[in-house]
Amino acid sequence: MMENRQMKKTGRYLAALLLAALFVLCAGGCAGGERARIYDQAGRDLEQGSYEYALSGFEDSITNQYRLAESWRGAGICSLRLGDPEQAVEYFTKALQMDKVSKALQRDILCYRVTAQVQTGALDEALADCRTLAGLAAMDADTYFLTGQVTLAMDSYAEALSNFEQSYRADPTYDRAIQIYEVYVSHDMEGDGTYFLEMSLDSRPKTAEDYCDRGRVYYYMDDYDNARAELISASREGSRDAVLLLGMVYMAMKDYSNARAMYIQYNSGGGTSAKGYNGLALCDIAEENYNSALQNIHDGLTYATTEELQSLLFNEIVVYERQLDFASARQKAQEYINLFPDDAQVRRELAFLNSRVS
């Protein structure tokens, strides 16, 4: 009898231990699943351009000690997109300090850190990172481009040209040519950048995407007649992007009627995007139809990514200024600066508006 009671007692004890172990395993598994969910959601927010939500998610992942190198990297990308390159450099540096960072991930993080360092003016550090990249693996189009970007900022023009040429040879695409062109434009060297645009036009177009890209190149070159011809060809082949670009070309030609038609066609082409509404707002502003402009901006905000949001909110300030409603313009400018504090143009505009509103 005593033996039976002891066996029952031991059985209850073992059952309790098993239950406790299952509870711990379940709790740990649930916690791990929640940490993974937060990290994955941050990645989706980043992909969709919701940088503030993504940054919050990656910071939570850092607190949760979950995939630390990737979480620091994600936080750095968000900070970079939100106009805070100094913070981005700190996050990327933290990512590189984590244990067991693969060579591929290290290379990716270094590329982002170079971009952030260029924006902060830390050119010596950026060049050092470029040399580290060259030591990790064979140089490719991206690393040649980054090195060209750094050396151009350091006024090493011949070295920059050599790096950009090697970048374009490794990736002879319209996008690469435009990317290089935009770097030169940012240094008031448009003529040097046009050289790469002209090179990209040497290839023969084969697809709707090719015609669309060629139209984009001509648009950057201010050759609107050729841009229009290429984009019409692309739009006839079903390119929705070409329709949007055609709106931009017609805007540049001050043909607001055709520009408006293109933006309406773009909006009706399926999907949701703020770009068409922003284009319609620009047509309205050009034609001094300010109430319609505000409506189109409002409609566009429903679908806006961070970049699109910035453009829409900037145009909203313009509308209120054109209406001589300086109080509303100042309020909108302050709200804009709260979201995009590094925009020097709007900071100057806010100073002007403060002088107009007592």
GURO-85271 format. One line per field, with one value per residue (C-alpha): residue in one letter; x, y, z. Coordinates in pm, 1 decimal. Last residue first. Layout:
! GURO-85271
residuo c(A, ...)
c1 c(X, ...)
c2 c(Y, ...)
c3 c(Z, ...)
//
This chain:
! GURO-85271
residuo c(S, V, R, S, N, L, F, A, L, E, R, R, V, Q, A, D, D, P, F, L, N, I, Y, E, Q, A, K, Q, R, A, S, A, F, D, L, Q, R, E, Y, V, V, I, E, N, F, L, L, S, Q, L, E, E, T, T, A, Y, T, L, G, D, H, I, N, Q, L, A, S, N, Y, N, E, E, A, I, D, C, L, A, L, G, N, Y, G, K, A, S, T, G, G, G, S, N, Y, Q, I, Y, M, A, R, A, N, S, Y, D, K, M, A, M, Y, V, M, G, L, L, L, V, A, D, R, S, G, E, R, S, A, S, I, L, E, A, R, A, N, D, Y, D, D, M, Y, Y, Y, V, R, G, R, D, C, Y, D, E, A, T, K, P, R, S, D, L, S, M, E, L, F, Y, T, G, D, G, E, M, D, H, S, V, Y, V, E, Y, I, Q, I, A, R, D, Y, T, P, D, A, R, Y, S, Q, E, F, N, S, L, A, E, A, Y, S, D, M, A, L, T, V, Q, G, T, L, F, Y, T, D, A, D, M, A, A, L, G, A, L, T, R, C, D, A, L, A, E, D, L, A, G, T, Q, V, Q, A, T, V, R, Y, C, L, I, D, R, Q, L, A, K, S, V, K, D, M, Q, L, A, K, T, F, Y, E, V, A, Q, E, P, D, G, L, R, L, S, C, I, G, A, G, R, W, S, E, A, L, R, Y, Q, N, T, I, S, D, E, F, G, S, L, A, Y, E, Y, S, G, Q, E, L, D, R, G, A, Q, D, Y, I, R, A, R, E, G, G, A, C, G, G, A, C, L, V, F, L, A, A, L, L, L, A, A, L, Y, R, G, T, K, K, M, Q, R, N, E, M, M)
c1 c(249.7, 248.4, 462.7, 801.4, 715.4, 636.3, 986.0, 1148.8, 925.6, 1038.3, 1401.1, 1329.5, 1137.3, 1445.5, 1678.5, 1488.0, 1670.0, 1377.2, 1147.0, 853.8, 858.0, 965.2, 644.3, 425.4, 599.0, 548.3, 180.9, 127.7, 318.9, 112.6, -207.9, -103.3, 27.5, -304.5, -188.4, -366.4, -33.5, 115.9, -156.4, -90.5, 287.8, 254.7, 35.5, 297.1, 552.5, 304.2, 251.3, 623.6, 709.0, 420.7, 541.3, 882.4, 728.3, 480.3, 149.5, -176.9, -426.9, -216.2, -302.1, -667.6, -574.4, -327.2, -594.8, -840.2, -584.7, -510.8, -882.8, -915.0, -607.5, -708.5, -431.0, -362.5, -7.4, -130.2, -401.1, -151.4, 75.6, -219.4, -291.4, 69.2, 42.7, -274.7, -99.9, 197.9, -6.8, -42.6, -311.9, -340.3, -510.4, -476.2, -736.6, -484.0, -241.2, -511.7, -599.4, -230.3, -196.7, -505.6, -376.5, -46.7, -235.2, -427.5, -125.4, 88.8, 352.1, 626.4, 764.7, 412.8, 380.1, 701.4, 583.6, 251.7, 441.4, 640.8, 320.0, 202.1, 543.7, 520.4, 197.4, 377.6, 120.0, 299.8, 122.8, 263.1, 619.1, 580.3, 424.8, 718.9, 977.8, 804.3, 748.3, 1110.6, 1225.5, 1015.7, 1108.9, 1484.2, 1544.7, 1834.4, 1657.9, 1348.6, 1561.0, 1678.8, 1322.8, 1207.5, 1491.1, 1380.2, 1022.0, 1136.4, 1349.8, 1061.8, 835.2, 1091.0, 1363.0, 1530.7, 1863.2, 2172.6, 2355.8, 2112.4, 2297.7, 2612.7, 2424.7, 2308.0, 2663.9, 2802.5, 2511.0, 2675.5, 2978.9, 2756.5, 2548.0, 2845.8, 2669.6, 2780.3, 2429.0, 2409.7, 2714.9, 2548.4, 2225.1, 2410.8, 2559.8, 2213.6, 2074.6, 2343.7, 2284.8, 1910.0, 1959.1, 2168.4, 2530.7, 2601.3, 2968.7, 3067.1, 2863.6, 3044.0, 3379.7, 3297.3, 3185.2, 3510.5, 3724.6, 3522.7, 3565.0, 3938.6, 3965.7, 3751.7, 3916.9, 3713.6, 3655.3, 3281.4, 3381.7, 3596.3, 3305.0, 3050.6, 3302.8, 3373.9, 3000.4, 2960.8, 3256.0, 3102.6, 2764.4, 2893.0, 3115.6, 3452.4, 3576.4, 3522.1, 3603.8, 3912.8, 3732.6, 3467.6, 3735.6, 3869.5, 3521.3, 3496.0, 3818.0, 3675.2, 3365.8, 3577.3, 3776.1, 3451.7, 3271.3, 3056.6, 2737.6, 2571.8, 2885.2, 2893.4, 2534.0, 2608.9, 2928.8, 2731.2, 2482.9, 2760.5, 2925.9, 2601.6, 2578.5, 2942.5, 2904.1, 2590.9, 2778.6, 3079.4, 2856.7, 2821.7, 2909.8, 2916.8, 2780.7, 3013.8, 2907.8, 2547.9, 2655.0, 2844.2, 2534.0, 2326.3, 2575.0, 2603.9, 2222.2, 2207.7, 2435.8, 2243.0, 1911.1, 1697.7, 1415.6, 1550.2, 1888.1, 1721.6, 1518.3, 1830.7, 2010.6, 1722.4, 1725.2, 2100.8, 2067.3, 1792.9, 1998.6, 2300.4, 2077.9, 1871.5, 1656.0, 1796.5, 1440.6, 1557.4, 1711.5, 1386.2, 1196.1, 1433.7, 1362.8, 989.6, 1012.6, 1228.2, 978.0, 687.9, 885.5, 1001.6, 666.9, 824.1, 650.0, 972.5, 1053.7, 707.3, 746.2, 1083.6, 941.0, 659.8, 915.2, 1103.7, 788.4, 665.4, 1002.6, 998.2, 641.9, 736.6, 1033.2, 811.6, 557.2, 830.8, 980.2, 639.3, 557.0, 889.0, 851.8, 495.5, 597.3, 870.9, 627.6, 382.2, 658.6, 771.6, 414.4, 368.0, 690.5, 570.4, 226.4, 392.8, 623.5, 326.1, 139.9, 441.9, 481.8, 114.7, 147.2, 457.3, 282.7, 0.0)
c2 c(8704.2, 8513.9, 8639.3, 8609.2, 8259.3, 8175.0, 8276.6, 8065.8, 7775.6, 7812.5, 7798.5, 7480.6, 7352.0, 7386.1, 7240.9, 6911.3, 6734.2, 6733.6, 6519.4, 6418.2, 6709.6, 6931.2, 6841.2, 6921.6, 7258.7, 7322.1, 7228.0, 7475.2, 7744.5, 7687.6, 7705.2, 8041.3, 8162.2, 8120.9, 8323.0, 8068.5, 8001.8, 7948.0, 7698.3, 7505.3, 7502.7, 7357.9, 7079.4, 7017.5, 6940.4, 6708.7, 6514.5, 6485.2, 6365.3, 6117.3, 5970.2, 5903.5, 5754.1, 5539.8, 5701.4, 5516.7, 5715.3, 6030.0, 6036.3, 6116.1, 6411.8, 6537.6, 6505.3, 6700.1, 6971.0, 7009.8, 7030.7, 7318.6, 7482.0, 7499.0, 7741.9, 7564.0, 7473.1, 7379.2, 7155.6, 6981.0, 6925.1, 6781.6, 6544.1, 6423.8, 6367.9, 6169.0, 5950.6, 5891.3, 5801.9, 5441.9, 5178.1, 4891.9, 4896.9, 5109.9, 5368.8, 5579.1, 5568.9, 5673.1, 5968.5, 6059.9, 6035.9, 6249.3, 6512.5, 6531.8, 6560.4, 6862.4, 7007.3, 7040.2, 7250.8, 7050.9, 6946.4, 6843.0, 6645.5, 6459.3, 6390.9, 6253.6, 6042.3, 5904.8, 5783.2, 5619.8, 5460.1, 5305.3, 5134.0, 4957.3, 4781.4, 4760.5, 5075.0, 5242.9, 5151.8, 5296.9, 5612.0, 5627.4, 5619.5, 5892.8, 6112.5, 6089.5, 6172.6, 6489.8, 6567.2, 6580.3, 6729.9, 6480.7, 6333.5, 6286.3, 6119.8, 5868.8, 5804.5, 5748.0, 5501.2, 5319.3, 5297.1, 5172.9, 4907.0, 4807.5, 4765.0, 4523.8, 4516.1, 4857.6, 4884.5, 4968.5, 5298.2, 5486.5, 5379.7, 5552.9, 5881.7, 5857.2, 5784.5, 6096.9, 6294.9, 6252.0, 6455.0, 6730.1, 6737.5, 6821.6, 7030.2, 6780.7, 6637.3, 6619.9, 6390.4, 6154.6, 6166.4, 6066.3, 5761.3, 5639.2, 5720.6, 5507.6, 5226.2, 5230.5, 5228.6, 4915.1, 4828.6, 4658.0, 4550.9, 4802.1, 5067.1, 5006.5, 5002.4, 5338.3, 5474.6, 5365.2, 5522.1, 5844.0, 5865.6, 5811.6, 6087.9, 6326.0, 6286.8, 6576.7, 6390.9, 6371.5, 6217.7, 5963.9, 5860.7, 5820.5, 5635.3, 5396.9, 5338.1, 5271.7, 5030.3, 4849.6, 4826.9, 4714.7, 4443.3, 4434.1, 4085.6, 3990.8, 4093.1, 4299.7, 4538.0, 4588.8, 4682.9, 4935.6, 5083.8, 5096.4, 5299.2, 5532.3, 5586.5, 5657.4, 5917.5, 6061.9, 6122.5, 6393.8, 6279.5, 6182.1, 6002.7, 5813.5, 5694.0, 5554.2, 5391.2, 5236.6, 5083.3, 4918.5, 4804.2, 4635.8, 4437.1, 4329.2, 4214.8, 4022.4, 3839.2, 3774.7, 3627.9, 3806.3, 3545.6, 3776.5, 4131.3, 4426.0, 4480.1, 4535.6, 4791.9, 4983.0, 4976.2, 5120.5, 5397.8, 5488.0, 5503.7, 5742.3, 5982.2, 5921.8, 6049.1, 6125.8, 5875.8, 5643.7, 5629.3, 5569.6, 5285.3, 5130.4, 5150.0, 4989.6, 4704.8, 4654.3, 4652.8, 4390.3, 4180.9, 4176.1, 4113.1, 3822.1, 3850.5, 4000.7, 4104.3, 4463.8, 4445.3, 4301.2, 4590.4, 4831.0, 4646.3, 4689.0, 5058.8, 5117.0, 4931.8, 5141.7, 5460.8, 5331.8, 5239.7, 5205.6, 4878.1, 4677.5, 4830.0, 4748.4, 4389.6, 4358.2, 4504.9, 4248.6, 3967.7, 4092.8, 4127.0, 3781.4, 3622.0, 3766.5, 3642.8, 3291.8, 3284.4, 3393.6, 3124.4, 2862.9, 2971.0, 2972.8, 2633.9, 2486.7, 2632.8, 2504.6, 2160.6, 2147.0, 2248.1, 1980.0, 1717.4, 1816.3, 1802.2, 1460.1, 1341.3, 1459.6, 1302.4, 973.0, 988.4, 1044.8, 757.7, 529.2, 631.7, 565.8, 222.2, 139.1, 233.9, 0.0)
c3 c(-3748.4, -4074.9, -4363.2, -4191.7, -4073.7, -4434.5, -4545.0, -4271.5, -4371.9, -4732.4, -4626.1, -4430.8, -4733.2, -4950.9, -4687.3, -4668.3, -4383.2, -4138.5, -4355.0, -4132.3, -3887.0, -4176.9, -4364.0, -4064.0, -4037.8, -4409.4, -4380.5, -4095.1, -4283.3, -4599.4, -4393.1, -4248.3, -4584.4, -4765.5, -5065.5, -5290.1, -5460.9, -5116.2, -5028.5, -5348.9, -5304.0, -4952.1, -5093.7, -5362.0, -5089.6, -4919.2, -5241.5, -5314.6, -4964.6, -4960.6, -5289.7, -5138.1, -4821.5, -5015.5, -5100.9, -5160.4, -4954.2, -4990.7, -5360.3, -5298.4, -5078.1, -5337.2, -5605.6, -5390.7, -5315.5, -5687.3, -5767.2, -5523.9, -5676.0, -6040.9, -6131.6, -6464.9, -6365.5, -6018.2, -6165.4, -6393.1, -6093.1, -5898.6, -6186.5, -6172.9, -5798.4, -5853.1, -6109.9, -5884.1, -5574.1, -5682.5, -5669.2, -5913.5, -6249.7, -6561.0, -6461.6, -6272.3, -6566.3, -6811.7, -6587.7, -6569.8, -6948.2, -7012.2, -6770.2, -6957.6, -7286.2, -7158.1, -6980.2, -7290.5, -7115.0, -7295.4, -6955.7, -6854.7, -7178.3, -7091.4, -6734.4, -6859.1, -7108.5, -6817.9, -6651.9, -6974.6, -7023.2, -6677.4, -6786.6, -7071.6, -7291.2, -7624.8, -7739.3, -7427.0, -7530.5, -7880.3, -7732.9, -7493.3, -7770.9, -7971.8, -7664.2, -7557.0, -7910.0, -7905.5, -7544.7, -7583.8, -7237.6, -7189.4, -6886.7, -7103.8, -7373.0, -7114.1, -6995.3, -7351.2, -7397.5, -7083.6, -7208.9, -7550.1, -7381.4, -7150.8, -7451.3, -7593.0, -7856.0, -7851.9, -8038.5, -7835.5, -7890.3, -7665.5, -7349.2, -7468.7, -7500.5, -7141.6, -7029.8, -7200.3, -7053.9, -6714.0, -6811.3, -6950.0, -6632.8, -6411.8, -6147.1, -5876.2, -5829.8, -6210.3, -6214.4, -5968.8, -6171.3, -6488.5, -6315.7, -6212.8, -6557.9, -6724.2, -6476.0, -6539.1, -6916.1, -6887.7, -6965.5, -6629.7, -6612.6, -6881.9, -6699.6, -6370.6, -6549.4, -6706.7, -6370.0, -6207.8, -6479.7, -6469.2, -6091.8, -6117.6, -6377.2, -6170.2, -5830.1, -5689.2, -5357.1, -5436.5, -5770.3, -5583.8, -5362.3, -5643.3, -5858.1, -5571.4, -5532.0, -5903.7, -5913.5, -5615.9, -5786.0, -6126.2, -5979.3, -5805.6, -5725.7, -5364.0, -5007.1, -5086.6, -5321.6, -5054.4, -4803.1, -5052.7, -5087.6, -4707.1, -4693.8, -4958.5, -4744.8, -4436.7, -4629.7, -4768.4, -4439.7, -4601.2, -4426.6, -4755.5, -4874.4, -4544.6, -4592.4, -4938.9, -4811.1, -4524.9, -4767.9, -4966.5, -4643.6, -4533.9, -4859.5, -4842.0, -4483.2, -4580.4, -4858.0, -4634.5, -4365.9, -4034.1, -3769.6, -3469.0, -3484.9, -3533.2, -3895.6, -3786.8, -3527.0, -3796.9, -4017.3, -3731.8, -3660.1, -4029.1, -4052.5, -3758.3, -3945.1, -4269.5, -4125.4, -4429.9, -4371.3, -4640.8, -4464.4, -4129.0, -4281.0, -4435.7, -4101.7, -3912.9, -4164.7, -4119.7, -3740.7, -3778.9, -4024.0, -3790.7, -3487.5, -3611.1, -3297.1, -2976.8, -2881.5, -2836.2, -3184.6, -3318.9, -3160.2, -3335.6, -3661.1, -3609.3, -3524.3, -3831.5, -4050.2, -3922.3, -3993.2, -4332.2, -4483.7, -4830.0, -4916.2, -4897.5, -4560.3, -4427.0, -4547.8, -4374.5, -4053.9, -4073.2, -4100.5, -3793.3, -3583.1, -3690.3, -3614.8, -3264.7, -3218.4, -3330.8, -3096.0, -2809.0, -2897.5, -2915.3, -2583.9, -2418.1, -2564.7, -2456.2, -2108.6, -2078.5, -2205.9, -1943.9, -1672.1, -1784.9, -1788.5, -1439.1, -1313.8, -1471.4, -1309.2, -968.1, -1016.9, -1109.0, -808.5, -580.6, -743.9, -703.8, -340.7, -274.2, -435.6, -227.1, 96.6, 0.0)
//
